[in-house]
Amino acid sequence: MDSQPPATPQPFSTETSQGAEPPPPRISRRAALVGSLIALLVVGAVGWLAWQLTHSERPATAQGARPGGNGRPGGPATTVGVAVAERADIPIVVDALGTVVPQATVRVRPQVSGVLQEVRFKEGQTVRKGELLAVIDPRQFEMALLQASGQRMRDEAQLEAARVTLQRFRTLLQQDSIARQEVDTQAALVKQLEGTVVTDRANEGTARLNLGYTRIVSPIAGRVGLRTVDVGNVVGTTDTNGVALVTQVSPIDVEFAVPQDLAPVLLQNAGAVMEARALDRTRTHVLDTGVFASMDNQVDTQTGTVRAKARFDNAQLQLFPSQFVNVQLKVRTVQDAIVVPVAALRHGNAGEYVFVLQQDRTVAQRPVKSGQASVDKVQIASGLQVGERVITEGADRLRDGSPVVLPGDAAGTARPGGGGAAAAGGGRRPRRNAEAAPATQ
């Protein structure tokens, strides 16, 4: 067989080698691992440097306040505020929103109808009880009184004549000169005339009373409102507005609602004098001071409160009817109670507690039992003694045994030995002078 010569490999063409892109270089796994480690080191170094810059002052302060830095358990010391437990009287005060209610409000209406002849009051005037307010034309009532008086006088004369006749008939009856029937008839006539005279006297009294009603007087002492009628108007008993509205403003009452839980306490102290203060809407100005007056006999089922009433003299006329005021009722006073600021009392799962400052500048968490509270003080019924210091500020960052720094201690550590930064600056100034000295020479 004829053997074929081996194929000679054709060289790559120049056009093909120039048109193809070279393949991208391949990165080894070792180079990728080294790059990742370097990136992590750089990130860690930047984080450490940032932490050093932002927390450089805290270790210095903690070490200055407590030698040895954080040697004790509890971490760095916390700057706190303290207060001393002391004895004081705590008033038990009930705050409520009240409405000023006058003790009496009377709309004066005429008792008889007629033409208004005089108006004797001015709008807003303070009047006394029985003071004349207006006058109705009395002439028709004077005539009615005269007529009733004349009728009474005539019937009284007839009665007197009938009595004389009856006496004569009785004398004749004793002499058997007249029939008994005539005597009995005359006696009945006398009784009839006696009844007529009684009626006449009642009619005369009614006429005199109506004449007195023409003078309209104030039934109470108080302040008159705006006038609704003028002279010449015909007024009557059915007028809606009447002649005047008189409101008693001194003394005056304030009605308010108290929680139903305080009702037994108020009933127990009903015999004692409980001070009440009426304040304006901003609670900054005391309008008047009075006393607790009374309380309702049932609880409002919708609100769970009981209506109560306090009485004020209102000598300065600071309280106005239907005015809304803030009422502070002093129920009683807790004498010689151990009190601390309200901010010192803490609440946890185990109950109430306070942080007590120890001699070694650490705090101890102590359970307590609170009592009555005022605006800024709270009573500690048990668990605390007078004179002990409690934490009022910064307690959120504390636990039992945590080290603390008082504001005065923090200032002292910032300037050790009374010099602090000034001393350090004083140490640098001689060096600057020493460096400057050769230049001067």
C-alpha positions as CSV (number, residue, x, y, z in Angstrom):
1,M,0.0,0.0,0.0
2,D,1.1,3.5,-0.8
3,S,1.7,5.3,2.5
4,Q,0.2,8.8,2.8
5,P,2.6,11.5,4.0
6,P,1.7,13.0,7.3
7,A,-0.3,16.2,7.2
8,T,1.7,19.2,7.7
9,P,0.2,21.6,10.3
10,Q,-0.9,24.8,8.8
11,P,0.3,27.9,10.5
12,F,-2.2,30.3,12.0
13,S,-3.1,33.1,9.7
14,T,-2.0,36.5,10.6
15,E,-5.5,37.9,10.3
16,T,-7.0,35.4,12.8
17,S,-4.3,36.0,15.5
18,Q,-4.7,39.8,15.2
19,G,-8.5,39.8,15.4
20,A,-9.0,37.7,18.6
21,E,-8.9,39.3,22.1
22,P,-6.4,37.9,24.6
23,P,-8.0,35.9,27.5
24,P,-8.3,37.8,30.9
25,P,-5.6,37.0,33.5
26,R,-6.7,34.6,36.2
27,I,-6.3,35.5,39.9
28,S,-5.1,32.8,42.1
29,R,-7.0,31.8,45.3
30,R,-4.0,32.7,47.4
31,A,-4.1,36.3,46.1
32,A,-7.8,36.6,46.8
33,L,-7.4,35.4,50.4
34,V,-4.6,37.8,51.1
35,G,-6.6,40.7,49.7
36,S,-9.6,39.8,51.9
37,L,-7.4,39.7,55.0
38,I,-5.9,43.0,54.2
39,A,-9.4,44.6,53.8
40,L,-10.5,43.2,57.1
41,L,-7.4,44.5,58.9
42,V,-8.0,48.0,57.4
43,V,-11.6,48.0,58.5
44,G,-10.7,46.9,62.0
45,A,-8.0,49.5,62.3
46,V,-10.4,52.3,61.2
47,G,-13.0,51.1,63.7
48,W,-10.5,50.9,66.6
49,L,-9.2,54.4,65.8
50,A,-12.8,55.8,65.8
51,W,-13.5,54.1,69.1
52,Q,-10.4,55.5,70.6
53,L,-11.2,59.0,69.4
54,T,-14.9,58.9,70.7
55,H,-14.2,57.1,74.1
56,S,-10.9,58.6,75.0
57,E,-12.4,60.8,77.8
58,R,-14.5,58.1,79.5
59,P,-11.7,55.9,80.9
60,A,-9.9,59.0,82.1
61,T,-12.9,60.2,84.0
62,A,-13.7,56.8,85.5
63,Q,-10.1,56.3,86.6
64,G,-9.9,59.7,88.0
65,A,-13.2,59.2,90.0
66,R,-12.3,55.6,91.0
67,P,-8.6,54.7,91.3
68,G,-7.9,51.5,89.5
69,G,-10.3,52.3,86.6
70,N,-12.9,49.5,86.1
71,G,-11.4,47.2,88.7
72,R,-14.7,46.9,90.5
73,P,-17.6,45.1,89.1
74,G,-20.3,47.3,87.5
75,G,-18.4,49.0,84.7
76,P,-17.5,52.7,84.5
77,A,-19.0,55.0,87.1
78,T,-22.2,57.0,86.2
79,T,-22.8,60.6,87.1
80,V,-26.0,60.8,89.1
81,G,-28.1,63.2,91.1
82,V,-29.0,62.5,94.8
83,A,-31.5,63.7,97.3
84,V,-31.8,63.2,101.1
85,A,-34.8,61.5,102.6
86,E,-36.4,63.9,105.1
87,R,-39.4,64.3,107.3
88,A,-42.2,66.6,106.1
89,D,-46.0,67.0,106.1
90,I,-47.8,65.8,103.0
91,P,-51.2,67.3,102.3
92,I,-53.7,65.0,100.6
93,V,-55.1,67.2,97.9
94,V,-57.9,66.3,95.4
95,D,-57.8,68.2,92.1
96,A,-61.0,68.6,90.2
97,L,-62.7,70.8,87.6
98,G,-65.6,72.6,89.1
99,T,-68.5,74.9,88.2
100,V,-69.4,78.0,90.2
101,V,-73.1,77.7,91.3
102,P,-74.9,80.4,93.2
103,Q,-76.7,79.4,96.3
104,A,-79.9,81.1,95.1
105,T,-81.0,82.4,91.7
106,V,-84.5,84.1,91.5
107,R,-86.3,85.4,88.5
108,V,-88.5,88.1,90.0
109,R,-91.9,88.1,88.3
110,P,-94.9,90.3,89.3
111,Q,-97.6,88.8,91.4
112,V,-100.3,90.9,89.8
113,S,-100.9,92.3,86.3
114,G,-100.7,96.0,85.5
115,V,-98.7,98.8,84.0
116,L,-95.1,99.2,85.2
117,Q,-94.9,102.6,86.8
118,E,-91.4,102.7,88.2
119,V,-88.1,100.8,87.9
120,R,-85.9,101.3,91.0
121,F,-82.9,99.2,90.1
122,K,-79.9,99.5,87.8
123,E,-78.4,96.8,85.7
124,G,-75.7,94.9,87.6
125,Q,-76.6,96.5,90.9
126,T,-76.2,94.7,94.2
127,V,-79.5,94.7,96.1
128,R,-80.5,93.7,99.6
129,K,-83.3,91.3,100.6
130,G,-86.6,93.2,100.5
131,E,-85.2,96.2,98.5
132,L,-87.8,97.7,96.2
133,L,-87.1,96.9,92.5
134,A,-90.2,98.2,90.6
135,V,-93.7,99.6,91.1
136,I,-96.9,98.7,89.3
137,D,-99.7,101.2,89.0
138,P,-101.6,100.6,92.3
139,R,-104.9,102.6,91.7
140,Q,-107.0,99.7,90.5
141,F,-105.9,97.7,93.5
142,E,-106.6,100.5,95.9
143,M,-110.2,100.7,94.6
144,A,-110.6,96.9,95.0
145,L,-109.4,97.2,98.6
146,L,-111.9,100.0,99.3
147,Q,-114.7,97.9,97.8
148,A,-113.8,94.9,99.9
149,S,-113.6,97.0,103.0
150,G,-117.1,98.5,102.3
151,Q,-118.6,95.1,101.8
152,R,-117.2,93.9,105.0
153,M,-118.4,96.9,107.0
154,R,-122.0,96.5,105.6
155,D,-122.1,92.8,106.5
156,E,-120.7,93.4,109.9
157,A,-123.6,96.0,110.6
158,Q,-126.2,93.4,109.4
159,L,-124.6,90.9,111.7
160,E,-124.8,93.2,114.7
161,A,-128.5,93.9,114.0
162,A,-129.2,90.2,113.7
163,R,-127.5,89.5,117.0
164,V,-129.6,92.2,118.8
165,T,-132.9,90.8,117.3
166,L,-131.9,87.3,118.4
167,Q,-131.3,88.5,121.9
168,R,-134.8,90.1,122.0
169,F,-136.4,86.9,120.6
170,R,-134.8,84.9,123.4
171,T,-136.2,87.2,126.0
172,L,-139.7,86.9,124.5
173,L,-139.3,83.2,124.4
174,Q,-138.6,83.1,128.2
175,Q,-141.8,85.1,128.6
176,D,-143.7,82.6,126.3
177,S,-144.5,85.5,124.0
178,I,-143.0,84.2,120.8
179,A,-142.7,80.9,119.1
180,R,-139.5,78.9,119.3
181,Q,-139.3,78.6,115.5
182,E,-138.8,82.3,115.1
183,V,-135.9,82.2,117.6
184,D,-134.2,79.4,115.8
185,T,-134.6,81.1,112.5
186,Q,-133.0,84.3,113.8
187,A,-130.2,82.3,115.3
188,A,-129.5,80.7,111.9
189,L,-129.5,84.2,110.3
190,V,-126.9,85.3,112.7
191,K,-124.6,82.4,111.8
192,Q,-125.1,83.1,108.1
193,L,-124.1,86.7,108.6
194,E,-121.1,85.7,110.6
195,G,-119.9,83.5,107.7
196,T,-120.5,86.4,105.3
197,V,-118.3,88.7,107.4
198,V,-115.5,86.1,107.5
199,T,-115.6,86.0,103.7
200,D,-115.6,89.7,103.4
201,R,-112.5,89.9,105.7
202,A,-110.8,87.4,103.4
203,N,-111.7,89.4,100.3
204,E,-110.4,92.5,102.0
205,G,-107.2,90.7,102.9
206,T,-106.7,89.6,99.3
207,A,-107.3,93.1,98.0
208,R,-104.7,94.4,100.5
209,L,-102.3,91.7,99.5
210,N,-102.7,92.5,95.7
211,L,-102.1,96.2,96.5
212,G,-98.8,95.2,98.3
213,Y,-97.8,93.1,95.2
214,T,-97.7,96.3,93.2
215,R,-94.4,97.0,95.0
216,I,-92.0,94.4,93.6
217,V,-89.2,93.7,96.0
218,S,-86.1,91.4,95.9
219,P,-86.7,88.1,97.7
220,I,-82.9,87.6,98.2
221,A,-79.7,89.6,98.5
222,G,-77.6,89.4,95.4
223,R,-76.7,91.0,92.1
224,V,-79.3,92.1,89.5
225,G,-78.8,91.1,85.9
226,L,-79.8,92.9,82.8
227,R,-83.2,94.6,82.7
228,T,-85.8,93.1,80.4
229,V,-88.7,95.6,80.9
230,D,-89.2,99.3,80.8
231,V,-91.5,101.8,82.4
232,G,-95.0,101.7,80.7
233,N,-94.9,98.0,79.8
234,V,-97.8,95.9,80.9
235,V,-96.5,93.1,83.0
236,G,-98.2,90.0,84.4
237,T,-97.7,86.8,86.2
238,T,-97.3,84.8,83.0
239,D,-94.3,86.8,81.8
240,T,-91.3,84.5,81.0
241,N,-88.5,87.0,81.6
242,G,-90.1,88.7,84.6
243,V,-88.9,92.0,85.9
244,A,-85.3,91.1,87.0
245,L,-83.0,88.2,87.6
246,V,-81.3,88.3,91.0
247,T,-78.4,86.0,91.7
248,Q,-76.7,85.5,95.1
249,V,-73.0,85.8,94.7
250,S,-71.7,86.0,98.2
251,P,-71.4,83.4,99.6
252,I,-71.3,81.2,96.5
253,D,-70.7,77.4,95.9
254,V,-68.5,75.4,93.5
255,E,-69.7,72.0,92.4
256,F,-67.1,69.4,91.4
257,A,-66.8,65.6,91.0
258,V,-64.6,63.4,93.2
259,P,-63.7,59.7,92.5
260,Q,-66.0,57.3,94.2
261,D,-63.0,55.8,96.1
262,L,-62.6,59.1,98.0
263,A,-66.3,59.2,99.1
264,P,-65.8,57.3,102.3
265,V,-62.8,59.5,103.3
266,L,-64.9,62.7,102.7
267,L,-67.7,61.3,104.8
268,Q,-65.4,60.4,107.6
269,N,-63.9,63.9,107.6
270,A,-67.3,65.6,107.2
271,G,-67.1,67.0,110.7
272,A,-63.7,68.5,110.2
273,V,-62.9,71.7,108.2
274,M,-61.4,70.7,104.8
275,E,-59.9,73.6,103.0
276,A,-60.8,74.2,99.4
277,R,-59.1,76.5,96.9
278,A,-60.5,77.8,93.6
279,L,-57.9,78.5,91.0
280,D,-58.2,80.0,87.5
281,R,-57.9,78.0,84.3
282,T,-54.0,78.4,84.3
283,R,-53.8,77.1,88.0
284,T,-51.5,80.0,88.8
285,H,-53.8,82.4,90.6
286,V,-56.0,81.5,93.6
287,L,-59.4,83.1,93.2
288,D,-60.7,82.4,96.6
289,T,-60.4,80.0,99.6
290,G,-63.3,78.2,101.1
291,V,-64.3,75.0,102.9
292,F,-65.9,71.7,101.9
293,A,-69.7,72.0,102.3
294,S,-71.5,68.8,101.3
295,M,-71.6,65.7,99.1
296,D,-74.2,63.9,97.0
297,N,-75.8,60.7,98.3
298,Q,-75.2,58.6,95.2
299,V,-72.5,57.7,92.7
300,D,-72.9,58.6,89.0
301,T,-72.8,55.3,87.3
302,Q,-71.6,56.7,84.0
303,T,-68.5,58.5,85.4
304,G,-67.9,56.6,88.7
305,T,-67.7,59.9,90.6
306,V,-69.7,61.6,93.3
307,R,-70.8,65.3,93.1
308,A,-69.5,67.5,95.9
309,K,-69.8,71.1,96.8
310,A,-67.4,73.7,98.4
311,R,-68.5,77.0,99.8
312,F,-66.6,80.3,99.3
313,D,-67.3,83.7,100.8
314,N,-66.4,85.4,97.5
315,A,-65.8,88.7,99.2
316,Q,-63.7,90.0,96.3
317,L,-66.3,88.8,93.7
318,Q,-63.6,86.7,91.9
319,L,-66.1,83.8,91.4
320,F,-68.8,84.3,88.8
321,P,-71.9,82.1,88.4
322,S,-71.4,79.3,85.8
323,Q,-67.7,79.9,85.7
324,F,-65.3,77.0,85.3
325,V,-62.6,76.8,87.9
326,N,-60.0,74.3,89.1
327,V,-60.7,73.1,92.6
328,Q,-58.0,71.8,95.1
329,L,-59.6,70.1,98.1
330,K,-57.3,69.4,101.0
331,V,-58.7,66.2,102.5
332,R,-56.1,65.7,105.3
333,T,-52.4,66.0,106.1
334,V,-50.0,63.2,106.7
335,Q,-47.8,64.4,109.6
336,D,-44.0,63.7,109.8
337,A,-43.8,61.4,106.8
338,I,-40.5,60.3,105.3
339,V,-40.5,61.8,101.8
340,V,-38.2,61.7,98.8
341,P,-38.5,63.3,95.4
342,V,-41.0,61.5,93.1
343,A,-38.1,60.9,90.6
344,A,-36.3,58.7,93.2
345,L,-39.1,56.1,93.3
346,R,-38.6,53.3,90.7
347,H,-41.0,50.5,89.6
348,G,-39.9,47.0,88.7
349,N,-41.2,43.5,88.4
350,A,-40.7,42.9,92.1
351,G,-42.4,46.1,93.1
352,E,-41.2,49.6,94.1
353,Y,-37.6,50.3,95.0
354,V,-35.0,53.1,95.3
355,F,-31.3,53.2,94.8
356,V,-29.5,54.2,98.0
357,L,-26.1,55.8,97.9
358,Q,-23.5,53.9,99.9
359,Q,-20.3,55.3,101.5
360,D,-18.0,53.7,98.9
361,R,-19.8,55.5,96.1
362,T,-21.8,52.5,95.0
363,V,-25.6,52.1,95.0
364,A,-27.8,49.5,96.7
365,Q,-31.2,48.6,95.2
366,R,-33.6,48.6,98.2
367,P,-37.3,47.6,98.0
368,V,-39.7,50.2,99.6
369,K,-43.4,50.8,100.0
370,S,-44.7,54.1,99.0
371,G,-47.6,56.0,100.5
372,Q,-49.3,59.3,99.8
373,A,-47.8,61.6,97.1
374,S,-47.9,65.3,96.3
375,V,-46.8,67.1,93.2
376,D,-43.1,66.6,93.7
377,K,-42.7,64.5,96.9
378,V,-43.8,60.9,97.7
379,Q,-44.1,59.3,101.1
380,I,-41.9,56.2,101.8
381,A,-44.0,54.2,104.3
382,S,-41.3,51.5,104.9
383,G,-37.8,50.6,103.7
384,L,-36.0,53.9,104.1
385,Q,-34.7,56.0,107.0
386,V,-34.4,59.7,107.4
387,G,-31.0,61.1,106.2
388,E,-30.3,58.3,103.7
389,R,-29.4,59.5,100.2
390,V,-31.3,58.2,97.2
391,I,-30.6,58.5,93.5
392,T,-32.9,60.9,91.6
393,E,-31.1,61.3,88.2
394,G,-29.3,58.7,86.1
395,A,-31.0,55.7,87.7
396,D,-31.9,54.2,84.4
397,R,-28.2,53.1,83.9
398,L,-27.8,51.7,87.4
399,R,-28.1,48.3,89.0
400,D,-27.4,46.9,92.4
401,G,-23.7,47.6,93.2
402,S,-23.0,50.0,90.4
403,P,-20.4,52.7,91.0
404,V,-21.5,56.3,90.7
405,V,-20.0,59.7,90.5
406,L,-21.6,62.7,92.2
407,P,-21.6,66.1,90.3
408,G,-19.1,67.5,92.9
409,D,-16.9,64.4,92.6
410,A,-16.9,64.7,88.8
411,A,-15.7,68.3,89.0
412,G,-13.0,67.4,91.4
413,T,-11.6,64.6,89.3
414,A,-11.6,66.8,86.2
415,R,-9.2,69.2,88.1
416,P,-7.1,67.0,90.4
417,G,-5.4,68.7,93.2
418,G,-7.3,71.9,92.4
419,G,-5.3,72.3,89.2
420,G,-6.3,69.7,86.7
421,A,-6.0,71.1,83.2
422,A,-4.5,74.3,84.5
423,A,-1.7,72.3,86.1
424,A,-1.1,70.5,82.9
425,G,-1.0,73.7,81.0
426,G,1.4,75.1,83.6
427,G,3.7,72.2,82.9
428,R,3.7,72.9,79.2
429,R,4.4,76.6,79.5
430,P,7.9,76.2,81.0
431,R,8.8,73.9,78.1
432,R,7.7,76.5,75.7
433,N,9.8,79.1,77.5
434,A,12.8,76.9,77.5
435,E,12.5,76.3,73.8
436,A,12.1,80.0,73.2
437,A,15.0,81.0,75.4
438,P,17.8,80.0,72.9
439,A,16.0,81.9,70.2
440,T,16.1,85.0,72.4
441,Q,19.7,84.5,73.2
